[in-house]
């Protein structure tokens, strides 16, 4: 299976560590050691492909891309921004539930940190706990904030980003161990230690569970670190759907292309009356339109792929919409492969000021696998600083 990362207008931004030039195709693998994911058998894939995406993406030069979502569990002192709106189906206004590890509570909103990792060619996992392998954390340099590829809902962040993230891994026997340290914008520090998984052989493409400690007094708990499927391709759905089952064809379309530096571009077609009654005709929006280019997630960057989400600005000459697609439901559970929830805010033009939440979209081709309704996520969406005030928690 191959993933396409074609170069786009926003793909000129550099990434640290320096990557090779984008290739026409990128293989998706979940082999044990990323450095061993080399094969002569690649199949061409474009942004319109609708095959399910794996969590580890390796290109022909053996550079490996992993998008992670780190979630705190059993946290003794809740460290996420309090949500102000309850989950879908709960009538409490505002939330009457405290933040906690109890995912069944309607206002559950655990601490989350999203980030991307780029492993160089021939990367191997150290077998020494005293000298672990360093995992290079991706960030886009040049225009825009340096933490553009790092998102959090921590109360220790002033704008949804973090000051720095460091991560390391080693393999001992049949166990892979990962440690992550996060420095927040207020100077506090999260330590996520001994995240382990029994793997044969060792790999970074699996879920890790470990312990959380913080420089905030009394803040302890556990965490999970989960590699996320790449959201890229053509998805069909309905922006007006509420609580429906996945599997319907859908009358709207979302096309997303993700580049090797995690910038994103795309087009969106919105069926008539899908967002508000004033929208009497269909909309054809593009990230290449000047209005979208001027109002992306950062100067010169119209969209980005980080952790479990894609954030994309798309417009025509008058209507601008900020889209956020993710593969999580309200309980933090990953959706089935090839399905996403799409939320958004209409910035200008027809339906300006309108929100839509968790519209179900699925990859466009392949057999329809009908699924029952899945709990929506009507709060707690992570967005970049430029959009944060527009999306209420």
Steps between C-alpha positions, in 0.01 A plus 500: 500500500631842410433845637534806280672811634513724189658843542252788530516879510551492876754220486791742480526515879794306643488246779755402762675269465553574131310259278577381155304641207136384493451190293212413274397211723540398863453148630300439815635220712464362850810283488694454821797731444435808284849481352417161352193618310656492156347317209506522126125446479326837528163589354422847376254690719356848475293725723186348355587149621265367763691212654528498880821662627739329735664681790861485380587650163836417341623650172728342241805642680399332827406827671219416742211730600295434814217717637436453873217582739604494867211486749521520880296244692417482873649847542477604866493875426314564173717707270279561196305815426154454653241435233208742497254289302387146580532213258229419250180382672566661840269788597730655762594861419768579587687183592424385853766229499864547598781387277594147593617165372139379479441490126128429541434844648356738239763768566800266494797692358840350586836663444610438141819577309534449124832492317674349198826306473733463201753218523803524266602233254653188656361590843533221755369474855773485766516193722649699788286668766796720594548619142154503334431608145384861464176542304516820290188711567372684193448876492458737211756778498498827308170687505258414776556392862766232559252277687257487209513119497439465874153541649365467853194586707714545813417787735877558511491616136410856407409436138457126442869427437794387711853631540671171419460124480774239522456127456722193515459125461689180563438129459566252777429136433157494337388835645516844337515787751426867419552809718365847418575832675283807431591852612194723513480869419478592869819304574335199659613157385314175427699176515344201326723209596536128434236480232538137399356236272591136445601491133652229284730642370528855641302774328376856549175442311298373798321644803712569809372531858700645786514740796447876523669736743501879494681790659151614604463386859293186533444449127559133430332233293549284195507556125450334165700585187320390184622528136224647285387411147580764239191696394559538127287425196142558387226474763122510449244609757234751601574813703139507618502147644443461873553168673468293183676176418815499290467335162263726307641641178460865596434802284807704602865425434827571680828453310821521706864474391776481764861583408824359642536803728147444638352802326157431352295626206168403350156575362154474654162482331205584723151395393227767493341575840751274676627767743213750537173590328655805336734274304261444211763376256794262518843634595826409328789593731876466461806554717669660198253789493649833609256540791601163643870563437480822701317337793662161557643360823806727468645747246576308181353176636141431402469162672684255719488133603593431862420216737150369436376798299521706184426873510427672172375839378296490179307773319354642184514874434266588790442198729784381727468193723747355748477118500630258764485126423589240762460127560387519865155485654386675817651229723843528337451172316641473149242466225506209259762513225405736219248706700537849652293762678514845336433817700521856377434870538375730223718810520359714217237489227179300500425348844771716664525427872352149467657192661457139399626213714608143433351448155570133411713450186647182355754421229338517159572162342493141606207304645262685730527359851200628687568582864262596779485861621818596683508748792583842360755740645336838540776659706870490573622520141870593484576783259797724429539840670372696199166318519471433873264786590266400218449145631345489851605214722 
